[in-house]
Amino acid sequence: MDARYRGTIQSKGGMSLVLTANMSGAPAPTASWYFNDQPIGPSATTSIETGPNHTTLTIANASKDNEGRYRVVAENKVGTDQTEFMVGIKGEIYVNVV
């Protein structure tokens, strides 16, 4: 598995956070995402797209709550591989509606 990012990824608050990892194997692996060792699944703000050669986690409207360690695990009947991402969120964006 090859992560596209190394070191700490900095994202702006209020923006989408997108993490992608390339993966390959035969048979094609499945991918599972974790945030601070807790499983991540699709939700109103989180989507996971997995193709034959990659997996992408997208978090809409990222905030300080999304800072931490992300891990993706690729697995098939032959074995398992994983990679980690450290994410920091810089100042959040606030919009006042008058």
C-alpha positions in Angstrom: 0.0 0.0 0.0 1.3 3.4 -0.9 0.1 6.5 0.9 0.2 9.7 -1.2 1.1 11.8 1.8 3.9 11.6 4.4 4.3 13.5 7.6 1.4 15.6 9.1 -1.2 16.7 6.6 -2.5 20.2 7.4 -6.0 21.2 6.3 -8.1 24.3 6.8 -11.1 24.1 9.0 -14.4 24.2 7.1 -12.8 22.7 4.0 -13.0 19.1 2.8 -10.2 16.7 4.0 -9.3 14.1 1.4 -7.0 11.2 2.2 -6.1 8.7 -0.6 -4.0 5.5 -0.5 -3.0 3.4 -3.5 -3.4 -0.3 -3.0 -3.0 -3.4 -5.2 -3.3 -7.2 -4.8 -4.8 -10.3 -6.2 -7.5 -10.8 -5.4 -8.4 -7.1 -5.1 -8.2 -6.0 -1.5 -10.9 -4.4 0.6 -10.2 -1.2 2.6 -11.1 -0.3 6.1 -10.5 3.2 7.6 -9.9 4.1 11.2 -9.7 7.4 13.2 -7.7 7.2 16.4 -8.2 3.4 16.3 -12.0 3.7 15.9 -13.6 2.4 12.7 -14.9 5.0 10.2 -18.0 4.5 8.1 -20.0 6.6 5.7 -22.0 9.4 7.3 -23.5 12.8 6.5 -20.0 14.3 6.4 -17.9 11.3 5.6 -17.6 9.3 2.4 -15.3 6.4 1.4 -14.7 5.5 -2.2 -12.7 2.3 -2.9 -11.7 1.3 -6.4 -9.5 -1.6 -7.6 -6.3 0.4 -7.1 -7.1 3.1 -4.4 -9.2 4.1 -1.5 -10.2 7.6 -0.6 -11.7 9.0 2.6 -13.4 12.4 2.3 -14.6 14.4 5.3 -16.7 17.5 4.5 -16.4 20.6 6.6 -13.4 19.4 8.6 -12.9 20.8 12.1 -10.5 20.4 15.1 -12.5 17.3 16.0 -11.0 15.7 12.9 -7.4 16.1 14.0 -5.6 12.9 14.8 -4.3 9.7 13.4 -6.0 8.0 10.4 -5.2 4.5 9.4 -6.3 2.5 6.3 -6.1 -1.3 6.2 -6.1 -3.1 2.9 -6.9 -6.8 3.2 -7.5 -9.8 1.0 -7.3 -13.6 1.6 -3.5 -13.5 1.0 -2.7 -10.8 3.6 -3.0 -7.4 5.1 -1.2 -4.1 4.7 -1.8 -0.7 6.3 -0.6 2.9 6.3 -1.2 5.9 8.6 -1.9 9.6 8.1 -1.5 12.3 10.8 -3.9 15.2 10.3 -3.9 18.7 11.8 -6.7 21.2 11.2 -5.8 24.9 11.0 -8.2 27.7 12.1 -11.8 27.0 11.3 -13.8 29.3 9.0 -16.9 31.0 10.4 -19.5 32.8 8.4 -21.9 35.3 10.0 -25.3 35.6 8.2 -26.9 39.0 8.8 
